[in-house]
Amino acid sequence: MSTGQVDKAFAELREIFGDRATTSSVHTMAYSRDWSPRYREMNDLPDIVVIPNDTQEMARITKVAYRYEIPLVPFAGGTGMGGGAVAWKGGIMVETKGLNRVLEIDEQNMTVTVQSGITIEVLNAELARHKLWLPHQPESKRACTIGASIGCDNDSTFGVRYGKILDCLLNAVIVTGRAEAIRVGQRKASFSSTGYKLLDLLVASEGTLGTITEATLRVVLLPEAREVRGYLCRCLNDTARGLERLLGSGLAIESAHANCRNRLHFYTHSYRERYGREPQLPEWADAILFLSFAGDRDIVAFNVDKATRIMVDEFNAERVGEQELVEGWWDSKHRLEFVPFKQKWPDSQRQKKFGAADLGLPIGRLEKGYLRYLQIAKKWDQEILGMTIYNESPNKATASISFAVFVDDSSQDKVNQFYQYVREMSEMAIELEGTMSTYIGDGDRLGGFNQFEHGPGLKYMRRIKRIFDPKNIMNPGKKFRSRWIEYDQGAHT
Ligand SMILES: Cc1cc2nc3c(=O)[nH]c(=O)nc-3n(C[C@H](O)[C@H](O)[C@H](O)COP(=O)(O)OP(=O)(O)OC[C@H]3O[C@@H](n4cnc5c(N)ncnc54)[C@H](O)[C@@H]3O)c2cc1C
């Protein structure tokens, strides 16, 4: 990409978009990073920022990028943790926040159609007026958009009941790297067995196939009541076996998150900071299972009571007495300013960055994964924050795990070590018959060594990318190579 090409592209975009297209560094600076750990002094600036308002405008931007063969990167809330939204090869940054409208709420068919740049929080505020909600909710819902949630295949707080985004996604419009807008999916039907599942391909595509501009999602009724509880367990395996038993008993559980001992300390520390007293937790407690229950008040009360009896009687668990600690966990899932959240993201990320290896492991290998995490984090000199297990399939104990560490991003060595930590954790996931990523995606981290996971399948993935994006303009430098780890790409293809 030459300066001349960028200048010509900008002249065309300026003609169409006026002030909504800019090259001013005041604007491009705002897009220089996402929430992934990177060197502090790194500033990957796009050359041009454009703000489209609808699918047609998105197609016009893509046509310009296609003609001049300039990279095009969709940028939404910037809360991605894998470098996906960073335009490190320059080019055009598409700010999707202009695509922020609710297009239709269809109460009869329980669907909502939106533009992709709407945040999940704003969408739910709108749905609440109709006593509806979209239960797909990452903790970052205040900033995270529908388009990025599809693009990254996010985890949701309510995954154990409602699954991941694909469980509520019915159709979507994507402007491909060929500048064609296509609607994929099954309209408003819940499923379809016709054709190939192009809708599924958009999930976790991270802007490498095109820009998603619209989506239709299945919504549900807002529950009348909700209760949250915490159970102290003797080991991580008990949290998984306990949850499987609760679900097998027929109870309806809305959220289920388990935390290791280190992460448990993070909550007790926050509790101490906030209330000035020590929570009464037994020495033997090595893990905690947080649950939420929602629905009609009497059903919720029954569920809570039965779940407590099963956990205590059959798994020797203890219900957390200090309900404030449990409420603190719940708040940390929904509000950015509560104390645990501040601790999770120390001093608003000014001192250290939150970093994670986000592996998926078979449900029987949690303890093994935990021990290896402690070893690998130590080897790469990472400050351990702890392990959280999210359950992301409806009515099953599953393990989407955040193996979190704090990264001192003022040191290039520490940042490099963090990515070595991610690589070794990823290799461990494959060894334990799991996956390298369950909610962050490849971004600019995993490409190059994700051959371990996909083997020859990666060649087919490259071909799929070429069909959608023959000139490789869509978010280049992501998914198929790592910016951080040197790797012999030939060795595993
Ligand atoms: C405090 C905090 C809490 C978090 N909690 C969770 C959580 O609970 N669960 C979870 O899974 N993740 C979580 N994350 C990670 C992050 O929020 C998600 O990955 C989220 O999807 C990123 O959304 P975003 O709108 O900020 O996207 P961005 O970071 O702007 O973009 C992410 C990726 O999506 C692509 N993209 C964006 N918009 C589009 C589009 N319209 N079409 C195609 N591609 C697009 C970008 O190019 C990029 O590759 C959290 C992050 C933070 C900082």
The ligand as a Gaussian input file, in Angstrom:
#p B3LYP/6-31G(d) Opt

LIG

0 1
 C      -13.755000      -5.147000      31.047000
 C      -13.895000      -6.200000      30.003000
 C      -14.741000      -7.279000      30.213000
 C      -14.881000      -8.258000      29.222000
 N      -15.762000      -9.277000      29.430000
 C      -15.931000     -10.222000      28.468000
 C      -16.836000     -11.299000      28.668000
 O      -17.508000     -11.413000      29.674000
 N      -16.949000     -12.219000      27.680000
 C      -16.230000     -12.128000      26.525000
 O      -16.356000     -12.990000      25.665000
 N      -15.381000     -11.104000      26.303000
 C      -15.209000     -10.160000      27.239000
 N      -14.319000      -9.134000      27.039000
 C      -13.619000      -9.050000      25.756000
 C      -14.314000      -8.115000      24.732000
 O      -15.214000      -7.246000      25.357000
 C      -15.079000      -8.862000      23.675000
 O      -14.180000      -9.614000      22.890000
 C      -15.926000      -7.983000      22.738000
 O      -16.553000      -8.727000      21.713000
 C      -15.170000      -6.894000      22.044000
 O      -16.166000      -6.016000      21.603000
 P      -15.836000      -4.588000      21.078000
 O      -17.138000      -4.006000      20.617000
 O      -15.100000      -3.809000      22.079000
 O      -14.933000      -4.956000      19.812000
 P      -13.504000      -4.489000      19.292000
 O      -12.459000      -4.737000      20.314000
 O      -13.586000      -3.132000      18.737000
 O      -13.324000      -5.533000      18.083000
 C      -13.116000      -6.894000      18.342000
 C      -12.979000      -7.663000      17.017000
 O      -14.215000      -7.678000      16.329000
 C      -14.062000      -7.144000      15.020000
 N      -15.291000      -6.413000      14.719000
 C      -15.818000      -5.374000      15.402000
 N      -16.980000      -4.999000      14.845000
 C      -17.179000      -5.810000      13.782000
 C      -18.190000      -5.898000      12.784000
 N      -19.243000      -5.087000      12.784000
 N      -18.043000      -6.832000      11.821000
 C      -16.991000      -7.675000      11.798000
 N      -16.014000      -7.627000      12.709000
 C      -16.106000      -6.717000      13.704000
 C      -12.836000      -6.248000      15.112000
 O      -12.229000      -6.059000      13.852000
 C      -11.979000      -7.054000      16.056000
 O      -11.317000      -8.086000      15.351000
 C      -14.146000      -8.160000      28.015000
 C      -13.292000      -7.070000      27.814000
 C      -13.167000      -6.105000      28.793000
 C      -12.241000      -4.954000      28.549000

